[in-house]
Amino acid sequence: MKVRTLFLLPLFLALFGASAFSNAANYPCSKSKGGVSHCTADGKFVCNDGSISRSKKVCR
């Protein structure tokens, strides 16, 4: 039982750690921009600091 636990615990931790990194994607208006405030009529992101994001994604 201990051998199985010693094998599964690092495997679980590795999978959990990998999922945490997948959430660290580049989102429009991230970090110091404060997040997305709203969208413009032409589909651009307006950040909470008032700037327009340079993201190529379309805001809907």
mmCIF file as gemmi writes it, N, C-alpha and C atoms, coordinates in Angstrom:
data_model
loop_
_atom_site.group_PDB
_atom_site.id
_atom_site.type_symbol
_atom_site.label_atom_id
_atom_site.label_alt_id
_atom_site.label_comp_id
_atom_site.label_asym_id
_atom_site.label_entity_id
_atom_site.label_seq_id
_atom_site.pdbx_PDB_ins_code
_atom_site.Cartn_x
_atom_site.Cartn_y
_atom_site.Cartn_z
_atom_site.occupancy
_atom_site.B_iso_or_equiv
_atom_site.pdbx_formal_charge
_atom_site.auth_seq_id
_atom_site.auth_asym_id
_atom_site.pdbx_PDB_model_num
ATOM 1 N N . MET Axp A 1 ? 0.824 -1.198 0 1 0 ? 1 A 1
ATOM 2 C CA . MET Axp A 1 ? 0 0 0 1 0 ? 1 A 1
ATOM 3 C C . MET Axp A 1 ? 0.863 1.256 0 1 0 ? 1 A 1
ATOM 4 N N . LYS Axp A 2 ? 1.949 1.253 0.767 1 0 ? 2 A 1
ATOM 5 C CA . LYS Axp A 2 ? 2.805 2.432 0.829 1 0 ? 2 A 1
ATOM 6 C C . LYS Axp A 2 ? 3.503 2.686 -0.5 1 0 ? 2 A 1
ATOM 7 N N . VAL Axp A 3 ? 3.877 1.613 -1.194 1 0 ? 3 A 1
ATOM 8 C CA . VAL Axp A 3 ? 4.549 1.774 -2.483 1 0 ? 3 A 1
ATOM 9 C C . VAL Axp A 3 ? 3.597 2.429 -3.477 1 0 ? 3 A 1
ATOM 10 N N . ARG Axp A 4 ? 2.362 2.013 -3.453 1 0 ? 4 A 1
ATOM 11 C CA . ARG Axp A 4 ? 1.362 2.591 -4.354 1 0 ? 4 A 1
ATOM 12 C C . ARG Axp A 4 ? 1.133 4.064 -4.024 1 0 ? 4 A 1
ATOM 13 N N . THR Axp A 5 ? 1.057 4.387 -2.758 1 0 ? 5 A 1
ATOM 14 C CA . THR Axp A 5 ? 0.87 5.774 -2.334 1 0 ? 5 A 1
ATOM 15 C C . THR Axp A 5 ? 2.07 6.622 -2.719 1 0 ? 5 A 1
ATOM 16 N N . LEU Axp A 6 ? 3.259 6.082 -2.539 1 0 ? 6 A 1
ATOM 17 C CA . LEU Axp A 6 ? 4.474 6.815 -2.898 1 0 ? 6 A 1
ATOM 18 C C . LEU Axp A 6 ? 4.567 7.055 -4.4 1 0 ? 6 A 1
ATOM 19 N N . PHE Axp A 7 ? 3.955 6.2 -5.188 1 0 ? 7 A 1
ATOM 20 C CA . PHE Axp A 7 ? 3.949 6.386 -6.637 1 0 ? 7 A 1
ATOM 21 C C . PHE Axp A 7 ? 2.851 7.361 -7.072 1 0 ? 7 A 1
ATOM 22 N N . LEU Axp A 8 ? 1.67 7.235 -6.493 1 0 ? 8 A 1
ATOM 23 C CA . LEU Axp A 8 ? 0.533 8.045 -6.926 1 0 ? 8 A 1
ATOM 24 C C . LEU Axp A 8 ? 0.599 9.489 -6.448 1 0 ? 8 A 1
ATOM 25 N N . LEU Axp A 9 ? 1.162 9.73 -5.292 1 0 ? 9 A 1
ATOM 26 C CA . LEU Axp A 9 ? 1.222 11.089 -4.764 1 0 ? 9 A 1
ATOM 27 C C . LEU Axp A 9 ? 2.026 12.027 -5.669 1 0 ? 9 A 1
ATOM 28 N N . PRO Axp A 10 ? 3.25 11.681 -6.076 1 0 ? 10 A 1
ATOM 29 C CA . PRO Axp A 10 ? 3.979 12.578 -6.994 1 0 ? 10 A 1
ATOM 30 C C . PRO Axp A 10 ? 3.276 12.731 -8.343 1 0 ? 10 A 1
ATOM 31 N N . LEU Axp A 11 ? 2.641 11.668 -8.813 1 0 ? 11 A 1
ATOM 32 C CA . LEU Axp A 11 ? 1.91 11.748 -10.076 1 0 ? 11 A 1
ATOM 33 C C . LEU Axp A 11 ? 0.747 12.729 -9.967 1 0 ? 11 A 1
ATOM 34 N N . PHE Axp A 12 ? 0.006 12.648 -8.88 1 0 ? 12 A 1
ATOM 35 C CA . PHE Axp A 12 ? -1.106 13.568 -8.648 1 0 ? 12 A 1
ATOM 36 C C . PHE Axp A 12 ? -0.609 15.006 -8.549 1 0 ? 12 A 1
ATOM 37 N N . LEU Axp A 13 ? 0.465 15.216 -7.808 1 0 ? 13 A 1
ATOM 38 C CA . LEU Axp A 13 ? 1.013 16.568 -7.655 1 0 ? 13 A 1
ATOM 39 C C . LEU Axp A 13 ? 1.51 17.13 -8.984 1 0 ? 13 A 1
ATOM 40 N N . ALA Axp A 14 ? 2.097 16.289 -9.816 1 0 ? 14 A 1
ATOM 41 C CA . ALA Axp A 14 ? 2.568 16.744 -11.124 1 0 ? 14 A 1
ATOM 42 C C . ALA Axp A 14 ? 1.388 17.145 -12.012 1 0 ? 14 A 1
ATOM 43 N N . LEU Axp A 15 ? 0.329 16.361 -12.005 1 0 ? 15 A 1
ATOM 44 C CA . LEU Axp A 15 ? -0.846 16.69 -12.816 1 0 ? 15 A 1
ATOM 45 C C . LEU Axp A 15 ? -1.538 17.941 -12.303 1 0 ? 15 A 1
ATOM 46 N N . PHE Axp A 16 ? -1.618 18.092 -10.996 1 0 ? 16 A 1
ATOM 47 C CA . PHE Axp A 16 ? -2.241 19.272 -10.408 1 0 ? 16 A 1
ATOM 48 C C . PHE Axp A 16 ? -1.419 20.516 -10.728 1 0 ? 16 A 1
ATOM 49 N N . GLY Axp A 17 ? -0.111 20.414 -10.659 1 0 ? 17 A 1
ATOM 50 C CA . GLY Axp A 17 ? 0.769 21.542 -10.975 1 0 ? 17 A 1
ATOM 51 C C . GLY Axp A 17 ? 0.668 21.942 -12.433 1 0 ? 17 A 1
ATOM 52 N N . ALA Axp A 18 ? 0.537 20.974 -13.322 1 0 ? 18 A 1
ATOM 53 C CA . ALA Axp A 18 ? 0.418 21.274 -14.749 1 0 ? 18 A 1
ATOM 54 C C . ALA Axp A 18 ? -0.889 22.001 -15.042 1 0 ? 18 A 1
ATOM 55 N N . SER Axp A 19 ? -1.951 21.656 -14.334 1 0 ? 19 A 1
ATOM 56 C CA . SER Axp A 19 ? -3.224 22.337 -14.57 1 0 ? 19 A 1
ATOM 57 C C . SER Axp A 19 ? -3.169 23.776 -14.072 1 0 ? 19 A 1
ATOM 58 N N . ALA Axp A 20 ? -2.373 24.044 -13.052 1 0 ? 20 A 1
ATOM 59 C CA . ALA Axp A 20 ? -2.237 25.414 -12.562 1 0 ? 20 A 1
ATOM 60 C C . ALA Axp A 20 ? -1.544 26.285 -13.599 1 0 ? 20 A 1
ATOM 61 N N . PHE Axp A 21 ? -0.569 25.726 -14.312 1 0 ? 21 A 1
ATOM 62 C CA . PHE Axp A 21 ? 0.125 26.494 -15.339 1 0 ? 21 A 1
ATOM 63 C C . PHE Axp A 21 ? -0.759 26.729 -16.559 1 0 ? 21 A 1
ATOM 64 N N . SER Axp A 22 ? -1.69 25.832 -16.831 1 0 ? 22 A 1
ATOM 65 C CA . SER Axp A 22 ? -2.557 26.029 -17.988 1 0 ? 22 A 1
ATOM 66 C C . SER Axp A 22 ? -3.504 27.202 -17.778 1 0 ? 22 A 1
ATOM 67 N N . ASN Axp A 23 ? -3.772 27.568 -16.542 1 0 ? 23 A 1
ATOM 68 C CA . ASN Axp A 23 ? -4.622 28.718 -16.253 1 0 ? 23 A 1
ATOM 69 C C . ASN Axp A 23 ? -3.867 30.032 -16.343 1 0 ? 23 A 1
ATOM 70 N N . ALA Axp A 24 ? -2.572 29.974 -16.517 1 0 ? 24 A 1
ATOM 71 C CA . ALA Axp A 24 ? -1.752 31.178 -16.565 1 0 ? 24 A 1
ATOM 72 C C . ALA Axp A 24 ? -1.57 31.655 -18.005 1 0 ? 24 A 1
ATOM 73 N N . ALA Axp A 25 ? -2.605 31.573 -18.795 1 0 ? 25 A 1
ATOM 74 C CA . ALA Axp A 25 ? -2.525 31.995 -20.192 1 0 ? 25 A 1
ATOM 75 C C . ALA Axp A 25 ? -2.491 33.512 -20.294 1 0 ? 25 A 1
ATOM 76 N N . ASN Axp A 26 ? -2.174 34.003 -21.46 1 0 ? 26 A 1
ATOM 77 C CA . ASN Axp A 26 ? -2.167 35.446 -21.689 1 0 ? 26 A 1
ATOM 78 C C . ASN Axp A 26 ? -3.587 35.914 -21.992 1 0 ? 26 A 1
ATOM 79 N N . TYR Axp A 27 ? -4.163 36.644 -21.077 1 0 ? 27 A 1
ATOM 80 C CA . TYR Axp A 27 ? -5.491 37.195 -21.252 1 0 ? 27 A 1
ATOM 81 C C . TYR Axp A 27 ? -5.375 38.673 -21.593 1 0 ? 27 A 1
ATOM 82 N N . PRO Axp A 28 ? -6.32 39.216 -22.343 1 0 ? 28 A 1
ATOM 83 C CA . PRO Axp A 28 ? -6.289 40.649 -22.635 1 0 ? 28 A 1
ATOM 84 C C . PRO Axp A 28 ? -6.354 41.46 -21.346 1 0 ? 28 A 1
ATOM 85 N N . CYS Axp A 29 ? -5.609 42.529 -21.3 1 0 ? 29 A 1
ATOM 86 C CA . CYS Axp A 29 ? -5.61 43.463 -20.16 1 0 ? 29 A 1
ATOM 87 C C . CYS Axp A 29 ? -5.138 42.808 -18.866 1 0 ? 29 A 1
ATOM 88 N N . SER Axp A 30 ? -4.196 41.883 -18.954 1 0 ? 30 A 1
ATOM 89 C CA . SER Axp A 30 ? -3.722 41.222 -17.747 1 0 ? 30 A 1
ATOM 90 C C . SER Axp A 30 ? -2.693 42.07 -17.016 1 0 ? 30 A 1
ATOM 91 N N . LYS Axp A 31 ? -2.391 41.655 -15.817 1 0 ? 31 A 1
ATOM 92 C CA . LYS Axp A 31 ? -1.403 42.266 -14.921 1 0 ? 31 A 1
ATOM 93 C C . LYS Axp A 31 ? -1.738 43.706 -14.574 1 0 ? 31 A 1
ATOM 94 N N . SER Axp A 32 ? -0.881 44.645 -14.919 1 0 ? 32 A 1
ATOM 95 C CA . SER Axp A 32 ? -1.036 46.035 -14.457 1 0 ? 32 A 1
ATOM 96 C C . SER Axp A 32 ? -2.208 46.761 -15.115 1 0 ? 32 A 1
ATOM 97 N N . LYS Axp A 33 ? -2.769 46.192 -16.166 1 0 ? 33 A 1
ATOM 98 C CA . LYS Axp A 33 ? -3.91 46.829 -16.841 1 0 ? 33 A 1
ATOM 99 C C . LYS Axp A 33 ? -5.19 46.694 -16.031 1 0 ? 33 A 1
ATOM 100 N N . GLY Axp A 34 ? -5.241 45.738 -15.114 1 0 ? 34 A 1
ATOM 101 C CA . GLY Axp A 34 ? -6.38 45.615 -14.209 1 0 ? 34 A 1
ATOM 102 C C . GLY Axp A 34 ? -7.531 44.779 -14.706 1 0 ? 34 A 1
ATOM 103 N N . GLY Axp A 35 ? -7.407 44.138 -15.84 1 0 ? 35 A 1
ATOM 104 C CA . GLY Axp A 35 ? -8.485 43.306 -16.361 1 0 ? 35 A 1
ATOM 105 C C . GLY Axp A 35 ? -9.312 44.045 -17.398 1 0 ? 35 A 1
ATOM 106 N N . VAL Axp A 36 ? -10.286 43.353 -17.949 1 0 ? 36 A 1
ATOM 107 C CA . VAL Axp A 36 ? -11.123 43.907 -19.013 1 0 ? 36 A 1
ATOM 108 C C . VAL Axp A 36 ? -12.278 44.688 -18.401 1 0 ? 36 A 1
ATOM 109 N N . SER Axp A 37 ? -12.467 45.908 -18.874 1 0 ? 37 A 1
ATOM 110 C CA . SER Axp A 37 ? -13.575 46.744 -18.427 1 0 ? 37 A 1
ATOM 111 C C . SER Axp A 37 ? -14.812 46.473 -19.274 1 0 ? 37 A 1
ATOM 112 N N . HIS Axp A 38 ? -14.654 46.588 -20.586 1 0 ? 38 A 1
ATOM 113 C CA . HIS Axp A 38 ? -15.765 46.354 -21.503 1 0 ? 38 A 1
ATOM 114 C C . HIS Axp A 38 ? -15.216 46.179 -22.917 1 0 ? 38 A 1
ATOM 115 N N . CYS Axp A 39 ? -16.121 45.992 -23.876 1 0 ? 39 A 1
ATOM 116 C CA . CYS Axp A 39 ? -15.748 45.814 -25.282 1 0 ? 39 A 1
ATOM 117 C C . CYS Axp A 39 ? -16.125 47.049 -26.086 1 0 ? 39 A 1
ATOM 118 N N . THR Axp A 40 ? -15.355 47.312 -27.138 1 0 ? 40 A 1
ATOM 119 C CA . THR Axp A 40 ? -15.726 48.381 -28.062 1 0 ? 40 A 1
ATOM 120 C C . THR Axp A 40 ? -16.688 47.816 -29.101 1 0 ? 40 A 1
ATOM 121 N N . ALA Axp A 41 ? -17.272 48.686 -29.9 1 0 ? 41 A 1
ATOM 122 C CA . ALA Axp A 41 ? -18.22 48.253 -30.93 1 0 ? 41 A 1
ATOM 123 C C . ALA Axp A 41 ? -17.548 47.381 -31.985 1 0 ? 41 A 1
ATOM 124 N N . ASP Axp A 42 ? -16.243 47.604 -32.221 1 0 ? 42 A 1
ATOM 125 C CA . ASP Axp A 42 ? -15.549 46.808 -33.238 1 0 ? 42 A 1
ATOM 126 C C . ASP Axp A 42 ? -14.841 45.585 -32.651 1 0 ? 42 A 1
ATOM 127 N N . GLY Axp A 43 ? -15.143 45.216 -31.401 1 0 ? 43 A 1
ATOM 128 C CA . GLY Axp A 43 ? -14.65 43.969 -30.83 1 0 ? 43 A 1
ATOM 129 C C . GLY Axp A 43 ? -13.3 44.031 -30.155 1 0 ? 43 A 1
ATOM 130 N N . LYS Axp A 44 ? -12.853 45.209 -29.756 1 0 ? 44 A 1
ATOM 131 C CA . LYS Axp A 44 ? -11.584 45.325 -29.04 1 0 ? 44 A 1
ATOM 132 C C . LYS Axp A 44 ? -11.853 45.399 -27.542 1 0 ? 44 A 1
ATOM 133 N N . PHE Axp A 45 ? -10.848 45 -26.761 1 0 ? 45 A 1
ATOM 134 C CA . PHE Axp A 45 ? -10.968 45.014 -25.307 1 0 ? 45 A 1
ATOM 135 C C . PHE Axp A 45 ? -10.534 46.367 -24.765 1 0 ? 45 A 1
ATOM 136 N N . VAL Axp A 46 ? -11.337 46.935 -23.861 1 0 ? 46 A 1
ATOM 137 C CA . VAL Axp A 46 ? -10.956 48.152 -23.15 1 0 ? 46 A 1
ATOM 138 C C . VAL Axp A 46 ? -10.572 47.721 -21.738 1 0 ? 46 A 1
ATOM 139 N N . CYS Axp A 47 ? -9.345 48.063 -21.343 1 0 ? 47 A 1
ATOM 140 C CA . CYS Axp A 47 ? -8.836 47.67 -20.028 1 0 ? 47 A 1
ATOM 141 C C . CYS Axp A 47 ? -9.37 48.6 -18.949 1 0 ? 47 A 1
ATOM 142 N N . ASN Axp A 48 ? -9.268 48.165 -17.699 1 0 ? 48 A 1
ATOM 143 C CA . ASN Axp A 48 ? -9.735 48.968 -16.57 1 0 ? 48 A 1
ATOM 144 C C . ASN Axp A 48 ? -8.949 50.256 -16.405 1 0 ? 48 A 1
ATOM 145 N N . ASP Axp A 49 ? -7.729 50.321 -16.951 1 0 ? 49 A 1
ATOM 146 C CA . ASP Axp A 49 ? -6.964 51.567 -16.862 1 0 ? 49 A 1
ATOM 147 C C . ASP Axp A 49 ? -7.297 52.524 -18.007 1 0 ? 49 A 1
ATOM 148 N N . GLY Axp A 50 ? -8.248 52.143 -18.877 1 0 ? 50 A 1
ATOM 149 C CA . GLY Axp A 50 ? -8.699 53.007 -19.962 1 0 ? 50 A 1
ATOM 150 C C . GLY Axp A 50 ? -8.028 52.769 -21.296 1 0 ? 50 A 1
ATOM 151 N N . SER Axp A 51 ? -6.983 51.95 -21.334 1 0 ? 51 A 1
ATOM 152 C CA . SER Axp A 51 ? -6.28 51.703 -22.593 1 0 ? 51 A 1
ATOM 153 C C . SER Axp A 51 ? -6.988 50.618 -23.398 1 0 ? 51 A 1
ATOM 154 N N . ILE Axp A 52 ? -6.694 50.576 -24.693 1 0 ? 52 A 1
ATOM 155 C CA . ILE Axp A 52 ? -7.224 49.545 -25.586 1 0 ? 52 A 1
ATOM 156 C C . ILE Axp A 52 ? -6.19 48.425 -25.663 1 0 ? 52 A 1
ATOM 157 N N . SER Axp A 53 ? -6.629 47.192 -25.469 1 0 ? 53 A 1
ATOM 158 C CA . SER Axp A 53 ? -5.721 46.051 -25.521 1 0 ? 53 A 1
ATOM 159 C C . SER Axp A 53 ? -5.249 45.819 -26.95 1 0 ? 53 A 1
ATOM 160 N N . ARG Axp A 54 ? -4.004 45.373 -27.087 1 0 ? 54 A 1
ATOM 161 C CA . ARG Axp A 54 ? -3.451 45.048 -28.404 1 0 ? 54 A 1
ATOM 162 C C . ARG Axp A 54 ? -3.731 43.598 -28.781 1 0 ? 54 A 1
ATOM 163 N N . SER Axp A 55 ? -4.577 42.932 -28.02 1 0 ? 55 A 1
ATOM 164 C CA . SER Axp A 55 ? -4.892 41.529 -28.258 1 0 ? 55 A 1
ATOM 165 C C . SER Axp A 55 ? -5.522 41.342 -29.631 1 0 ? 55 A 1
ATOM 166 N N . LYS Axp A 56 ? -5.197 40.216 -30.252 1 0 ? 56 A 1
ATOM 167 C CA . LYS Axp A 56 ? -5.798 39.885 -31.545 1 0 ? 56 A 1
ATOM 168 C C . LYS Axp A 56 ? -7.108 39.114 -31.368 1 0 ? 56 A 1
ATOM 169 N N . LYS Axp A 57 ? -7.443 38.781 -30.127 1 0 ? 57 A 1
ATOM 170 C CA . LYS Axp A 57 ? -8.715 38.114 -29.85 1 0 ? 57 A 1
ATOM 171 C C . LYS Axp A 57 ? -9.855 39.103 -30.047 1 0 ? 57 A 1
ATOM 172 N N . VAL Axp A 58 ? -11.042 38.578 -30.322 1 0 ? 58 A 1
ATOM 173 C CA . VAL Axp A 58 ? -12.22 39.418 -30.526 1 0 ? 58 A 1
ATOM 174 C C . VAL Axp A 58 ? -13.061 39.393 -29.259 1 0 ? 58 A 1
ATOM 175 N N . CYS Axp A 59 ? -13.401 40.564 -28.781 1 0 ? 59 A 1
ATOM 176 C CA . CYS Axp A 59 ? -14.228 40.706 -27.586 1 0 ? 59 A 1
ATOM 177 C C . CYS Axp A 59 ? -15.694 40.598 -27.99 1 0 ? 59 A 1
ATOM 178 N N . ARG Axp A 60 ? -16.45 39.746 -27.299 1 0 ? 60 A 1
ATOM 179 C CA . ARG Axp A 60 ? -17.868 39.552 -27.637 1 0 ? 60 A 1
ATOM 180 C C . ARG Axp A 60 ? -18.737 39.872 -26.467 1 0 ? 60 A 1
